[in-house]
Amino acid sequence: CALVSAETGDGIDDLLEKVVLESELHDLKANPNRVGSGVVIESQLEKGRGNVVTALIKNGTLRVGDPFIAGIHSGRVRAMFNEHDQRIEEVGPSEPALILGSDGGPEVGDQFVVFEDESEARDVAQQRQEIHREQRLRQKSHVTLDEIGRRLALGEFHELNLVIKGDVSGSVEALSDALLELRTEEVTVNVVHSGAGAITESDVMLAAASEAVIVGFQVRPTSGARSLAKQEEIDIRTYSVIYDAIEEVRDALEGMLSPERREEMLGSAEVRQTFAVPDVGTVAGCRVTDGRIHRNDRIRVVREGVVVYEGRLGSLKHHEDDVREMQSGYECGLSIENFDDIKVGDELETYRIEEIARTLESV
C-alpha cells in the first residue's frame, strides 16, 4: 500500500510508481487504435455549453465528431476540453475529457461508448430510456382507494390524483366537477386527465406515472389496459351511477371505506348473431371467448368500450338444450333479463361481486 495525503501531496509520487509497477507486472495495456470507451465521472448542465459530460477514457481514442452513448443518453462530440479547460481534438486511454454534445445528463458511473452511426446510438439510447422508465414505474408504490384511510391516519397522504373516463363528455365533466369538490384541508384532489371512451393502456400508463386512481363511468378497460393495470398495480374503479363514484371516493377520503366490493371477471363472449324469439325477446348467438358463462351470472353489455347495460342472464342454451354453463371456445344462445337491444359485435362480460369485510388489520 502507499500512504498519501491529499492535503500536503505527500506520497503521491510513491503511489504513481506503484501503479506503473502493477501495470507492468500484469501487462495492462490499452489499444488507442480502436473506438473510444470509458466511464462517466461527472455530469452537469452549464450555461452556454449545455450538458457537459466528464468521462475517463479507458480504451481506444475519442475524437471530435464521434457519435456516442452515455448511460441512457446519446449525442455527437461537438467539442472537448482537457483538465486545463483547453480545447482538444482527441483523447486517449487513461485521460479525462470534458465532452459537449450529449442530449442529457448521464449518471456517474455510466458507461461511455462510441458508435459508428449516430442514428444507431440514438435508437439504443431510446431503448434504454424505455427500460429505465418501466423500471421506475415498477418501483412506484401506487395508491388505491382502499388504503387512503390508513395513509391518512398515518399522515402519509395529502394528494389524490385521478384519471376520469366516461361514456360521453357531459358525464365526464359532471363527475370531474363533483370529485374536485371533495378536496379537504388535509387532501387535495387533482384530475390529471379526463376524456370520453374506453379505459386504454395510455390511461393506465398515465396513472402509473402520476400515481393516480382511474375512475370510469359507464365504460370498461380494454383487455390490454386490464392486463397492464394488473401488471403495474393500478387501481381501476368503474361505476354505472355517478353518485356511487362520488360516495366511494368521499368515504375513502374520510377514512371510512365500507366493506370492499371486489369484482371478479368470470367470462366473456362475442355476439355473432341475434334472433327475435316470440315471448322471449332478443336471443344472441355468441361464442365464449374467455373463461365461462354461467346461467346465474351477472352480465354487462359493452359496445365499443362503453357499458350499455348491466343485469342478469335470462336464459342459456346450447343448440336447443338448456344448460347451466358454457366454457371458452363453445357457441351458445342467451338472453338477458329486461334487455333486448343486443347487437352483433357487442362484448358480453360475466362477473360476480364479492363484499369483503374490512378489519383493523386490513386498514
C-alpha positions as CSV (number, residue, x, y, z in Angstrom):
1,C,0.0,0.0,0.0
2,A,1.0,3.6,-0.3
3,L,0.4,6.3,2.3
4,V,-0.8,9.6,0.7
5,S,-2.1,12.9,1.8
6,A,-4.4,14.9,-0.4
7,E,-3.8,18.0,1.7
8,T,0.0,18.0,1.5
9,G,0.7,15.9,-1.6
10,D,2.9,13.5,0.4
11,G,3.2,10.0,-1.1
12,I,1.7,10.9,-4.5
13,D,4.9,10.0,-6.3
14,D,5.2,6.8,-4.5
15,L,1.6,5.9,-5.4
16,L,2.2,6.6,-9.1
17,E,5.3,4.5,-9.1
18,K,3.4,1.6,-7.6
19,V,0.5,1.9,-10.1
20,V,3.1,1.9,-13.0
21,L,4.8,-1.2,-11.5
22,E,1.5,-3.0,-11.1
23,S,0.6,-2.3,-14.7
24,E,3.9,-3.6,-15.9
25,L,3.6,-6.8,-13.8
26,H,0.1,-7.5,-15.1
27,D,0.9,-6.3,-18.6
28,L,-2.0,-3.9,-18.5
29,K,-2.4,-2.1,-21.9
30,A,-5.0,-0.2,-23.8
31,N,-5.4,-0.1,-27.5
32,P,-5.5,3.5,-28.7
33,N,-6.4,2.4,-32.3
34,R,-9.9,1.3,-31.6
35,V,-13.1,3.3,-30.9
36,G,-13.2,5.1,-27.6
37,S,-14.9,3.8,-24.5
38,G,-14.8,4.8,-20.9
39,V,-16.8,5.8,-17.8
40,V,-18.7,8.9,-16.8
41,I,-17.1,10.5,-13.7
42,E,-19.2,13.8,-13.7
43,S,-22.1,15.4,-15.5
44,Q,-23.6,18.9,-15.2
45,L,-25.6,21.5,-17.1
46,E,-23.6,24.6,-17.9
47,K,-25.0,27.9,-19.2
48,G,-23.7,28.4,-22.8
49,R,-22.4,24.9,-23.1
50,G,-25.4,22.7,-22.3
51,N,-24.8,19.2,-21.0
52,V,-21.2,18.7,-20.1
53,V,-20.1,15.1,-19.5
54,T,-16.7,14.4,-17.9
55,A,-15.5,11.0,-18.9
56,L,-12.4,9.0,-18.3
57,I,-11.4,7.1,-21.4
58,K,-10.4,3.6,-20.6
59,N,-9.7,2.2,-24.1
60,G,-9.4,3.5,-27.6
61,T,-9.4,7.1,-28.7
62,L,-12.3,9.6,-28.6
63,R,-12.4,12.3,-31.3
64,V,-14.5,15.3,-32.0
65,G,-17.4,14.3,-34.2
66,D,-17.8,10.8,-32.8
67,P,-21.4,9.6,-32.0
68,F,-21.7,8.1,-28.5
69,I,-23.9,6.7,-25.8
70,A,-23.5,7.6,-22.2
71,G,-26.0,5.6,-20.0
72,I,-29.5,6.3,-21.3
73,H,-28.4,9.4,-23.3
74,S,-26.7,9.8,-26.7
75,G,-25.1,12.5,-28.8
76,R,-22.2,13.5,-31.0
77,V,-19.0,15.1,-29.7
78,R,-19.3,18.8,-30.6
79,A,-16.2,19.8,-28.6
80,M,-13.8,18.5,-26.0
81,F,-11.6,20.1,-23.3
82,N,-8.9,18.8,-21.1
83,E,-8.5,19.2,-17.4
84,H,-7.0,22.7,-18.0
85,D,-10.1,23.7,-20.0
86,Q,-8.1,23.8,-23.2
87,R,-9.9,22.7,-26.4
88,I,-8.6,19.3,-27.7
89,E,-9.4,17.3,-30.8
90,E,-8.9,13.8,-29.4
91,V,-8.3,12.0,-26.1
92,G,-6.7,8.6,-25.5
93,P,-6.7,5.9,-22.8
94,S,-6.4,6.9,-19.1
95,E,-7.1,10.5,-20.0
96,P,-10.2,12.6,-18.8
97,A,-12.1,15.0,-21.0
98,L,-15.0,17.4,-20.8
99,I,-17.3,16.4,-23.6
100,L,-20.0,18.6,-25.1
101,G,-22.9,17.3,-27.2
102,S,-24.9,14.9,-25.0
103,D,-28.7,15.2,-25.2
104,G,-29.0,14.7,-21.4
105,G,-27.1,14.3,-18.2
106,P,-25.9,10.7,-17.6
107,E,-25.3,9.3,-14.1
108,V,-21.8,9.0,-12.5
109,G,-20.6,5.5,-13.3
110,D,-22.5,5.1,-16.6
111,Q,-20.5,3.6,-19.5
112,F,-19.4,5.9,-22.3
113,V,-19.2,4.1,-25.7
114,V,-18.6,5.4,-29.2
115,F,-20.8,4.2,-32.0
116,E,-20.1,4.3,-35.8
117,D,-23.6,5.7,-36.6
118,E,-25.4,8.5,-34.7
119,S,-28.9,7.1,-35.6
120,E,-27.9,3.7,-34.2
121,A,-26.7,5.4,-31.0
122,R,-29.9,7.3,-30.7
123,D,-32.0,4.1,-31.1
124,V,-30.1,2.2,-28.5
125,A,-30.4,5.2,-26.1
126,Q,-34.2,5.3,-26.6
127,Q,-34.5,1.6,-25.9
128,R,-32.5,2.1,-22.7
129,Q,-34.8,5.0,-21.7
130,E,-37.9,2.8,-22.2
131,I,-36.4,0.1,-20.0
132,H,-35.4,2.7,-17.4
133,R,-38.9,4.3,-17.5
134,E,-40.5,0.8,-17.0
135,Q,-38.2,0.0,-14.1
136,R,-39.1,3.4,-12.4
137,L,-42.8,2.8,-12.8
138,R,-42.5,-0.7,-11.2
139,Q,-40.7,0.8,-8.3
140,K,-43.6,3.2,-7.5
141,S,-46.0,2.4,-4.7
142,H,-49.3,3.2,-6.4
143,V,-52.2,4.5,-4.3
144,T,-55.6,2.7,-4.1
145,L,-58.8,3.9,-2.7
146,D,-58.7,1.0,-0.2
147,E,-55.5,2.3,1.5
148,I,-56.3,6.0,1.6
149,G,-57.8,5.8,5.1
150,R,-54.8,4.0,6.5
151,R,-52.4,6.5,4.9
152,L,-54.5,9.5,6.1
153,A,-54.3,8.2,9.7
154,L,-50.5,8.0,9.4
155,G,-50.3,11.4,7.9
156,E,-48.7,9.9,4.7
157,F,-51.4,11.0,2.3
158,H,-52.0,14.6,1.1
159,E,-52.9,14.4,-2.6
160,L,-55.3,12.2,-4.7
161,N,-54.7,12.2,-8.4
162,L,-57.5,10.9,-10.7
163,V,-57.8,9.8,-14.3
164,I,-61.5,10.0,-15.2
165,K,-63.1,8.3,-18.2
166,G,-66.8,8.2,-19.2
167,D,-69.2,7.3,-21.9
168,V,-69.8,10.9,-23.0
169,S,-68.1,14.2,-22.4
170,G,-71.0,15.6,-20.4
171,S,-70.9,12.8,-17.8
172,V,-67.1,13.1,-17.6
173,E,-67.3,16.8,-16.9
174,A,-70.0,16.3,-14.3
175,L,-68.1,13.6,-12.5
176,S,-64.8,15.6,-12.6
177,D,-66.5,18.7,-11.1
178,A,-68.2,16.6,-8.4
179,L,-64.9,14.8,-7.4
180,L,-62.9,18.0,-7.3
181,E,-65.4,19.4,-4.8
182,L,-64.4,16.6,-2.4
183,R,-61.0,18.2,-1.6
184,T,-60.4,18.9,2.1
185,E,-57.8,20.8,4.2
186,E,-55.9,17.6,4.5
187,V,-56.2,16.2,1.0
188,T,-56.0,17.8,-2.5
189,V,-57.9,16.2,-5.3
190,N,-56.5,16.6,-8.8
191,V,-57.9,15.4,-12.2
192,V,-54.7,14.7,-14.2
193,H,-56.7,13.6,-17.2
194,S,-60.3,13.1,-18.3
195,G,-62.0,12.0,-21.5
196,A,-64.8,10.1,-23.2
197,G,-64.3,6.5,-24.3
198,A,-63.0,3.2,-23.0
199,I,-60.1,3.0,-20.5
200,T,-57.0,2.4,-22.6
201,E,-53.4,1.4,-22.0
202,S,-52.4,5.1,-22.3
203,D,-54.7,5.9,-19.4
204,V,-53.0,3.2,-17.3
205,M,-49.5,4.4,-18.2
206,L,-50.6,8.0,-17.2
207,A,-52.0,6.8,-13.9
208,A,-48.7,4.9,-13.2
209,A,-46.6,8.0,-14.0
210,S,-48.8,10.3,-11.8
211,E,-49.7,7.7,-9.1
212,A,-53.4,8.2,-9.9
213,V,-56.5,6.1,-9.4
214,I,-58.6,5.5,-12.6
215,V,-62.3,6.2,-12.2
216,G,-64.6,5.1,-15.1
217,F,-68.3,5.9,-15.5
218,Q,-70.3,3.6,-17.9
219,V,-67.0,2.4,-19.5
220,R,-64.7,-0.6,-19.2
221,P,-61.0,-1.1,-19.7
222,T,-59.8,-2.7,-22.8
223,S,-58.2,-6.1,-22.4
224,G,-54.8,-4.6,-22.9
225,A,-55.5,-1.9,-20.3
226,R,-56.7,-4.5,-17.9
227,S,-53.6,-6.6,-18.2
228,L,-51.3,-3.6,-17.9
229,A,-53.2,-2.3,-14.8
230,K,-52.7,-5.7,-13.2
231,Q,-49.0,-5.6,-14.0
232,E,-48.5,-2.1,-12.8
233,E,-50.9,-2.5,-9.8
234,I,-53.1,0.4,-10.9
235,D,-56.5,0.8,-9.1
236,I,-59.3,0.9,-11.7
237,R,-62.8,1.7,-10.3
238,T,-65.8,1.6,-12.7
239,Y,-69.4,2.7,-11.9
240,S,-72.8,2.8,-13.6
241,V,-74.1,5.5,-11.2
242,I,-72.2,8.8,-10.7
243,Y,-73.4,9.0,-7.1
244,D,-71.7,5.7,-6.3
245,A,-68.4,7.0,-7.6
246,I,-68.7,10.2,-5.6
247,E,-69.7,8.4,-2.4
248,E,-66.9,5.9,-2.6
249,V,-64.2,8.5,-3.1
250,R,-65.7,10.6,-0.3
251,D,-65.7,7.6,2.1
252,A,-62.1,6.8,1.2
253,L,-61.0,10.4,1.8
254,E,-62.8,10.4,5.1
255,G,-61.1,7.1,6.0
256,M,-64.4,5.4,6.3
257,L,-64.3,3.0,3.3
258,S,-67.1,0.4,3.8
259,P,-66.6,-3.3,3.0
260,E,-64.5,-3.7,-0.1
261,R,-66.6,-4.7,-3.2
262,R,-64.3,-6.8,-5.3
263,E,-65.3,-7.7,-8.9
264,E,-64.2,-11.0,-10.3
265,M,-64.4,-11.4,-14.1
266,L,-65.8,-14.9,-14.9
267,G,-66.0,-14.9,-18.7
268,S,-66.6,-13.0,-21.9
269,A,-68.4,-13.7,-25.2
270,E,-68.8,-12.1,-28.5
271,V,-72.3,-11.6,-30.1
272,R,-72.2,-13.0,-33.6
273,Q,-76.0,-13.2,-34.5
274,T,-79.2,-12.0,-33.0
275,F,-82.7,-13.5,-33.2
276,A,-86.2,-12.3,-32.3
277,V,-88.0,-15.1,-30.4
278,P,-91.7,-14.7,-29.5
279,D,-92.4,-14.5,-25.8
280,V,-88.6,-14.4,-25.1
281,G,-87.3,-11.3,-26.8
282,T,-83.9,-11.0,-28.4
283,V,-81.6,-14.0,-28.3
284,A,-78.0,-13.6,-29.0
285,G,-75.9,-16.2,-30.7
286,C,-72.5,-16.0,-29.1
287,R,-69.1,-17.5,-28.9
288,V,-67.5,-17.7,-25.5
289,T,-64.0,-16.2,-25.9
290,D,-62.7,-16.4,-22.3
291,G,-63.5,-18.1,-19.1
292,R,-67.0,-19.4,-18.8
293,I,-70.6,-18.2,-18.9
294,H,-72.9,-19.4,-16.1
295,R,-76.7,-19.0,-16.1
296,N,-76.8,-17.3,-12.7
297,D,-74.0,-14.8,-13.5
298,R,-74.3,-11.0,-13.5
299,I,-73.7,-9.7,-17.1
300,R,-72.9,-6.4,-18.8
301,V,-73.1,-5.4,-22.4
302,V,-70.1,-3.5,-23.7
303,R,-70.4,-1.7,-27.1
304,E,-67.2,-0.1,-28.4
305,G,-65.8,0.2,-25.0
306,V,-68.9,1.7,-23.4
307,V,-71.2,-0.2,-21.0
308,V,-74.8,0.0,-22.4
309,Y,-76.5,-2.4,-19.9
310,E,-75.9,-4.4,-16.7
311,G,-78.2,-7.0,-15.4
312,R,-78.6,-10.8,-15.3
313,L,-78.8,-13.6,-17.8
314,G,-82.3,-14.7,-18.6
315,S,-81.5,-18.0,-20.4
316,L,-78.6,-20.0,-21.7
317,K,-78.8,-22.7,-24.4
318,H,-76.5,-24.9,-26.4
319,H,-78.3,-25.7,-29.6
320,E,-81.9,-26.5,-28.3
321,D,-80.9,-27.6,-24.8
322,D,-80.9,-25.5,-21.7
323,V,-77.5,-25.6,-20.0
324,R,-76.1,-24.2,-16.8
325,E,-72.7,-23.3,-18.1
326,M,-70.7,-22.8,-21.3
327,Q,-66.9,-22.9,-21.5
328,S,-64.4,-20.9,-23.6
329,G,-64.4,-21.9,-27.3
330,Y,-68.0,-23.0,-27.4
331,E,-71.0,-21.4,-29.0
332,C,-74.3,-20.7,-27.2
333,G,-77.5,-18.8,-27.3
334,L,-78.5,-16.5,-24.5
335,S,-81.0,-13.8,-23.5
336,I,-80.7,-11.0,-20.9
337,E,-83.4,-10.1,-18.5
338,N,-85.2,-6.9,-19.4
339,F,-82.9,-6.1,-22.3
340,D,-83.5,-6.7,-26.0
341,D,-81.1,-4.2,-27.6
342,I,-78.3,-6.7,-28.2
343,K,-76.3,-6.1,-31.4
344,V,-73.9,-8.1,-33.4
345,G,-70.3,-7.2,-32.3
346,D,-71.3,-6.5,-28.6
347,E,-69.0,-7.9,-26.0
348,L,-70.7,-9.6,-23.1
349,E,-68.9,-9.9,-19.8
350,T,-70.0,-12.0,-16.9
351,Y,-68.8,-11.3,-13.3
352,R,-69.6,-11.5,-9.7
353,I,-69.3,-9.0,-6.9
354,E,-67.8,-10.2,-3.6
355,E,-68.0,-8.0,-0.5
356,I,-65.1,-8.4,1.8
357,A,-65.4,-7.1,5.4
358,R,-62.8,-4.6,6.5
359,T,-60.9,-5.2,9.8
360,L,-58.5,-3.2,11.8
361,E,-55.7,-5.3,10.4
362,S,-56.6,-4.5,6.8
363,V,-56.8,-0.8,7.3
